[in-house]
């Protein structure tokens, strides 16, 4: 039992990262780290979920399993009925700000631990150093869920957009048998395999194996393109803004604003991927906090700008569709801007795929180096100095399911896994302040422990806003992970040998 709650010393973690056969190459600076974060956070969601959250969703709660846990706790199971999620309206910009604030609390906690523990693995490593091995395993298992499910959903979306671009540029599309998942919405589609989803992931895997400098360079170019596309929309469409569309500003009150925040939270997932690059940046104690906080600030500004302009050029009730930004530009006749937005959306998806695959491989690498996963995952390429085995396995582990299933319905699993990781990282800051107060830190969370406690509270509220079915799937995922830990990882870990 003692092993479950034993921590691994920070000095031991750092020493393991310096072993010759498992040492990664340090090439990243603060701006490359910020670009990695922006690459992960800014995807196609900025052009899709902004409209969905503004207009709201109509949901059929046919059973208690589909109802938000918070509603069940407040109103009981008798409240379950066919209901909707009220839209934020033009106040969707406030929703983005509130979610940025909630994520900001967690980002400050990440920044402190990243500056104190400059080792790959992100929240997994921080939990190992502050909370104990069992919490480290749980959080690592949840990070695998976050990165994998998110990228499966994005890869399926990329395939659909790729087919649209082929049609618009060359007048042909891939046959549906080769460009759709085999199973969508729980039903067979008649497709053979979603080939573009697999191929884009394998291409990005090859880039990641070649080296972190090459990967960061490719990501920097893609981030520049999609930020330019967003700015083209914001400044190009701003001249068509009609202030009358902003009235009433909060048509559904604060309930609509909070509901909109729950919907757009998915768009902020990914800033924690910056911390997975700890072993590959030149000055982690300084650069990691800068990269994490710069990512969140830049993304919040871009999200709010898009929300303000979109709800200004179109009435919020018209935005309940799969491509609200593109359709609004089509109504305005702004075809050139629409093409930029289309390019930004697909580049945004590729960039998100790249960064999430990067982060996932680093988590597997760190868990393997601690002997909680098989040793093959921590092999480092002799020339490129990257965890090539983990990277290739991650590519196939995401690409093959993306070719078979449409996992959009499982997006909430990524949300709950991420929120759980945020909460444990915040708890880790409190624990580290008590157990290692003299440890050098390149950044310190202000107002500790109150701000980390506020971060935990925000995460719990957002988790309780998710459906009961999501919680049941989450507990199922944890049960599988714990079974693997007790059957394999617990017996093989370094702490088991040191008892």
FENURBEL-V54467 format. One record per helix or strand of 3 or more residues. SS is the DSSP state (@ for helix, = for strand). FROM is the first residue (numbers start at 1). TO is the last residue. Records with the same first field share a line. If there is no record, write none. Layout:
SS->FROM-TO / FROM-TO
This chain:
@->2-5 / 10-17 / 20-22 / 30-41 / 45-55 / 64-66 / 69-75 / 77-79 / 89-116 / 123-130 / 133-170 / 176-178 / 195-210 / 212-240 / 243-246 / 253-268 / 271-280 / 284-313 / 316-319 / 324-332 / 335-369 / 375-378 / 388-404 / 407-435 / 450-464 / 468-492 / 494-497
=->56-60 / 82-86
